[in-house]
Amino acid sequence: MTSTDPQRPARPRGRLWPRMLGTAVAGLLVASAADPAQAASSFTRSGLGTTVNGSSVTARVTLKASPAVTASRFTVCARSSAGAVVDFPYQQNTRITTTGTAYSGSRSFSAGSYVAFACVQVGTQWSAVGDVVSFTVGGALAGTTGTMPTGDLPGWRQVFKDDFATSAGRGSLLSNPAYSRRWYSYSGYNDTSGRGRYNPAAVMSTTGGALDWYVHTAGGQHNVAAMVPINPSTGWGQRYGRYSVRFRSDQLPGYKLAFMLWPDSDNWGEGEVDFPEVGSLEQGNRIYANLYQRGNTATGTPGPSTGFRTTTDAAGSGWHVATTEWSPNKLTYYLDGKALGTLTTGVPTTSFHPVLQVETAVGGPSPSSAVSGHVQVDWVTMYAYAP
């Protein structure tokens, strides 16, 4: 299937931490409902995030209590992939209010992968609050922290970068001078599944230094969006390149994420590069990388699909950096600085452009009208191949 619009990707296809009360979880005893300390107050959290700078990691979270209560200790707990307890520094005798009490703390970590979650002690009992986020320390490429990489890299010349420092509300993003000549968005037609409608005015904004998709249903219509960064050297795409994006997603069952490289010609027979991608933004759906190999350009039919799957959820798992390196006869994918693998067969050879696409899922039921939330991109960089 192809489209008469040369800028549309016509693609006809398709909780990590237990929250059970009364359970001992990798060194954390979670209070049972029968425990008086826990029964007295319930907790909610917001804004949990981590920033990695070398071996130093800073964690931030805001916790609310109903009713307000004084916590013996309040922190962000962390566990290594082996289950070792590596909590951030405690705040002691802290009043957790109904409007929210903020925590921020830093510590050094050994190289490895970790999960983090808000935790609070009242009396002698601990409670874990909310789902986890993940982070990786060490062994990472440039740009796996919250800081956007700038400047050339060996073999790559930077041609585009955006960290969304200028705020723009929904409905005004693409008319804002900071973005109007650098970004293009699909608008006014159905998405790949046909269940959603590309409606950037209702979906897209920049706030808090991030590009934000607010996917939701209004008037019976599922509102989605796809954004295209424009290479200033060519006015559209390029042949070969290095592409990095730092992203996160809420859990949004029935919606999918597909960041891709799509042919400038809109001829699917030239192939397609997908990363990161996930079929539905919900618990247990892992990030994967995919290549539709070069196929038959006369019929617009791509070659076979091949790629790599990860063990990382796309939604509800915090910030991640996805990088695609595309050079002659070679395609390598990285997630959070670790190589997933390299493909050398059927690698595209024509000009492609990146598309950051959030839309309704191709398989399964349509999204519930009650499902709404956010996909965010912290920064985007693009490099030209410069051997």
C-alpha positions in Angstrom: 0.0 0.0 0.0 1.4 3.4 -0.9 0.1 6.9 -0.5 -0.3 9.8 -2.9 1.1 12.1 -0.2 4.9 11.8 -0.4 5.2 12.7 3.2 3.0 10.0 4.7 4.3 6.7 5.9 1.8 4.3 4.5 2.5 1.3 6.7 -0.2 -1.5 6.4 0.9 -3.6 9.4 0.9 -4.0 12.1 4.8 -3.3 36.1 8.1 -4.2 36.8 7.8 -4.0 40.6 5.2 -5.9 42.6 2.8 -3.6 44.3 1.2 -6.3 46.5 0.9 -5.3 50.1 2.4 -7.5 52.8 5.2 -8.7 50.4 8.9 -8.6 51.0 10.4 -7.4 47.7 14.2 -7.5 47.1 15.1 -6.0 50.5 12.0 -3.8 50.8 9.3 -4.8 53.3 6.0 -3.3 52.0 3.5 -2.7 54.8 0.3 -4.7 54.8 -3.1 -3.0 54.9 -3.6 -4.3 58.4 -0.5 -2.5 59.6 -1.7 0.7 61.6 1.2 2.8 60.1 0.1 2.1 56.6 -3.6 2.2 57.3 -3.4 5.7 58.6 -2.2 7.2 55.3 -2.3 6.4 51.7 0.4 7.6 49.3 0.6 8.7 45.7 3.6 9.9 43.8 4.4 12.0 40.7 7.4 13.2 38.7 9.7 10.2 39.4 12.8 10.5 37.3 16.5 9.9 37.2 19.4 11.8 35.6 22.7 9.9 34.9 26.0 11.8 34.7 28.8 9.3 34.5 28.6 7.2 37.6 26.6 9.8 39.5 22.8 9.5 39.4 20.2 12.0 40.7 16.7 10.9 41.5 13.7 13.2 42.0 10.1 12.5 43.1 7.1 14.1 44.7 5.0 12.2 47.2 1.6 13.0 48.6 -0.1 11.5 51.7 -3.7 11.4 52.6 -3.9 12.4 55.4 -0.6 14.1 55.9 1.9 12.1 57.9 5.5 12.4 59.2 7.8 9.8 57.6 10.7 8.3 59.5 12.5 8.0 56.1 11.6 9.1 52.6 13.7 8.3 49.5 13.9 6.8 46.1 14.7 3.1 46.4 16.9 1.4 43.8 17.7 -2.2 43.0 20.4 -3.5 40.7 19.6 -6.2 38.0 20.9 -8.7 40.6 18.5 -7.4 43.2 21.1 -5.6 45.3 19.7 -2.7 47.5 21.3 0.6 46.4 18.9 3.2 47.7 19.4 7.0 47.3 20.1 9.0 50.5 17.2 9.1 53.0 15.4 12.2 54.1 14.5 11.7 57.8 11.5 12.8 59.8 10.0 14.4 56.7 6.4 15.7 56.7 4.6 14.2 53.7 1.8 16.7 52.9 -1.5 16.3 51.1 -0.3 18.7 48.4 3.1 17.0 47.9 6.6 16.8 49.3 9.5 16.8 47.0 12.6 14.6 47.2 15.9 15.0 45.4 19.1 12.9 46.1 22.3 11.8 44.4 24.7 8.9 44.8 27.3 7.0 42.8 26.5 3.7 41.1 28.6 1.0 39.5 28.1 0.3 35.8 24.9 -1.7 35.2 21.1 -1.6 34.9 18.8 -0.5 37.8 15.2 0.1 38.6 14.0 2.9 41.0 10.8 3.6 42.8 9.5 6.0 45.5 9.5 4.5 49.0 8.5 5.8 52.4 8.8 4.5 56.0 6.2 5.4 58.6 7.0 3.9 62.0 8.6 0.6 61.3 6.9 -0.2 58.0 8.0 0.7 54.5 5.7 1.3 51.5 6.6 1.3 47.8 4.6 3.9 45.9 3.8 3.6 42.2 5.6 1.8 39.4 9.3 1.7 38.7 11.5 3.5 36.3 14.8 2.1 34.9 18.2 3.6 34.3 21.6 2.4 33.1 25.0 3.5 34.3 28.3 3.2 32.4 29.1 1.6 29.0 26.8 4.1 27.2 27.2 6.1 24.1 27.1 9.9 24.3 23.6 11.2 25.0 22.2 8.4 27.2 21.7 10.9 30.0 19.3 13.9 30.0 21.8 16.1 28.2 21.4 16.4 24.5 24.7 15.5 22.6 26.1 18.3 20.5 28.9 18.3 18.0 30.2 15.8 15.5 31.1 12.2 16.3 33.8 10.0 14.6 32.3 9.2 11.2 29.2 11.3 11.7 28.5 15.1 11.2 25.7 16.5 13.2 23.1 18.2 11.0 20.1 18.6 13.3 19.4 18.8 17.1 16.5 20.0 19.2 16.0 19.9 22.9 12.6 21.8 22.8 13.7 24.6 25.0 11.0 26.9 23.7 7.5 26.2 25.1 4.6 26.1 22.8 1.0 25.1 23.7 -1.2 22.7 21.8 -2.4 24.3 18.6 0.5 26.7 18.3 3.6 24.4 18.0 3.9 24.4 14.3 3.3 28.1 14.0 6.0 28.9 16.5 9.2 30.2 14.8 11.3 27.8 16.9 9.7 24.8 15.2 7.8 25.9 12.0 10.8 25.5 9.6 12.3 22.6 11.4 9.4 20.3 11.9 6.5 18.9 9.7 3.5 17.0 11.0 0.9 14.8 9.4 -2.6 16.3 9.7 -6.1 15.6 8.5 -6.2 11.9 7.6 -6.4 8.6 9.3 -3.4 6.8 10.9 -2.1 3.4 9.8 -4.8 1.3 11.5 -7.5 3.7 10.3 -8.8 4.0 13.9 -7.0 7.3 14.8 -6.8 10.7 13.2 -3.6 12.7 12.8 -4.5 15.9 14.6 -1.3 17.7 15.8 -3.2 20.8 16.9 -5.0 18.7 19.6 -2.0 16.5 20.5 1.3 18.2 20.2 3.0 20.8 22.4 6.4 21.5 24.0 6.6 21.9 27.7 9.2 21.5 30.4 11.9 21.0 27.7 10.2 18.1 26.0 8.1 17.5 22.9 4.8 16.1 24.2 2.1 13.9 22.5 -1.2 14.1 24.4 -3.1 11.2 22.9 -6.8 11.1 23.8 -10.3 10.6 22.5 -12.6 13.6 21.9 -16.0 13.5 20.2 -15.5 9.8 19.5 -12.2 10.5 17.6 -8.8 9.0 18.7 -6.3 11.9 18.3 -2.8 11.0 17.4 0.2 12.7 15.7 3.4 12.0 13.8 6.3 14.5 13.7 9.1 14.8 11.1 12.4 16.6 11.8 13.6 18.3 8.6 17.2 18.0 7.6 18.3 21.6 6.9 21.0 20.5 4.5 18.5 18.8 2.1 15.1 20.2 3.1 13.8 16.7 3.8 15.7 13.4 4.3 19.2 12.0 3.6 20.9 8.8 2.5 22.5 7.1 5.6 22.7 8.8 8.9 22.8 8.4 12.7 19.6 9.2 14.6 19.1 9.4 18.4 16.0 10.2 20.5 15.4 10.3 24.2 11.9 9.3 25.0 9.4 8.0 27.6 5.7 7.0 27.6 2.8 6.6 29.9 0.9 3.3 29.7 -1.6 3.8 26.9 -3.2 0.5 25.9 -4.5 0.6 22.3 -1.9 3.2 21.2 1.5 2.3 19.7 4.8 4.0 19.2 6.8 3.7 15.9 9.8 5.9 15.4 11.1 5.1 11.9 13.1 6.0 8.8 10.7 6.2 5.8 11.6 6.6 2.1 11.5 10.1 0.8 9.9 8.7 -2.3 7.1 7.1 -0.2 7.9 3.9 -2.0 7.7 1.1 0.6 9.7 -1.1 -1.8 12.8 0.8 -0.8 12.4 -0.6 2.7 11.7 0.8 6.2 13.7 1.1 9.4 11.8 1.1 12.8 13.3 1.9 16.2 12.0 2.2 18.8 8.7 0.4 18.1 6.1 -1.3 20.3 2.7 -2.8 19.3 0.8 -1.3 22.2 2.0 1.0 25.0 1.1 -1.2 27.9 2.7 -3.4 30.6 4.7 -6.3 29.2 5.1 -4.9 25.6 8.8 -4.7 24.9 10.7 -2.3 22.7 11.9 -3.8 19.5 13.9 -2.8 16.4 12.8 -3.8 12.9 14.0 -3.6 9.3 11.8 -4.2 6.3 14.5 -5.0 3.7 14.7 -3.5 0.3 12.2 -5.2 -2.0 10.4 -4.5 -5.2 10.1 -0.8 -6.0 8.0 -1.4 -9.1 5.2 -2.9 -6.9 6.0 -1.0 -3.7 6.5 -4.2 -1.9 9.3 -4.4 0.8 11.5 -7.4 1.4 11.3 -9.6 4.5 11.1 -8.2 8.0 13.9 -8.9 10.5 15.2 -7.2 13.7 15.8 -7.5 17.4 13.6 -7.6 20.5 14.6 -6.2 23.9 13.5 -7.0 27.5 12.5 -3.4 28.2 8.9 -2.1 28.3 8.3 0.9 26.2 5.7 2.3 28.5 5.9 3.1 32.2 9.6 2.3 32.4 11.1 5.8 32.4 13.4 7.5 30.0 15.3 5.7 27.3 17.7 6.6 24.4 17.2 4.9 21.1 19.9 5.2 18.4 20.0 4.0 14.9 23.2 4.0 12.8 22.7 3.5 9.1 25.7 3.3 6.8 26.3 1.4 3.5 25.2 -2.2 3.9 25.1 -1.8 7.7 22.3 -1.0 10.2 23.0 -1.0 14.0 20.5 -0.4 16.8 21.4 0.8 20.3 19.1 1.1 23.4 20.4 3.1 26.3 23.9 2.8 24.9 24.0 -1.0 24.4 24.1 -2.5 20.9 21.1 -4.7 20.1 22.7 -6.0 16.9 23.7 -5.2 13.4 21.9 -6.1 10.1 23.8 -6.3 6.8 21.2 -7.7 4.4 18.7 -5.7 2.5 19.8 -2.4 4.1 18.2 0.6 2.3 20.3 2.6 -0.2 18.0 5.6 -1.0 17.1 8.8 0.8 15.0 8.4 3.9 13.6 10.8 6.6 12.9 10.1 10.3 9.3 10.1 11.5 8.3 10.1 15.2 4.9 8.5 15.1 2.4 7.8 17.9 -0.8 6.3 16.7 -3.5 3.7 17.4 -2.4 0.1 17.5 -2.7 -2.0 14.4 -3.8 -5.2 16.1 -6.2 -5.8 19.0 -9.1 -3.6 20.1 -9.4 0.1 19.6 -8.3 2.3 22.5 -10.9 2.8 25.2 -12.2 6.4 25.1 -11.0 6.6 28.8 -7.4 6.0 27.8 -5.4 9.2 27.6 -1.8 10.3 28.4 1.5 11.4 27.2 4.5 10.3 25.1 7.5 12.6 25.5 10.7 13.2 23.7 13.5 15.1 25.6 15.7 15.6 22.6 16.4 14.6 19.0 19.7 14.5 17.1 20.5 13.7 13.5 23.9 13.1 11.9 25.0 12.7 8.3 27.3 9.9 7.3 30.9 11.3 7.1 33.4 8.5 6.9 
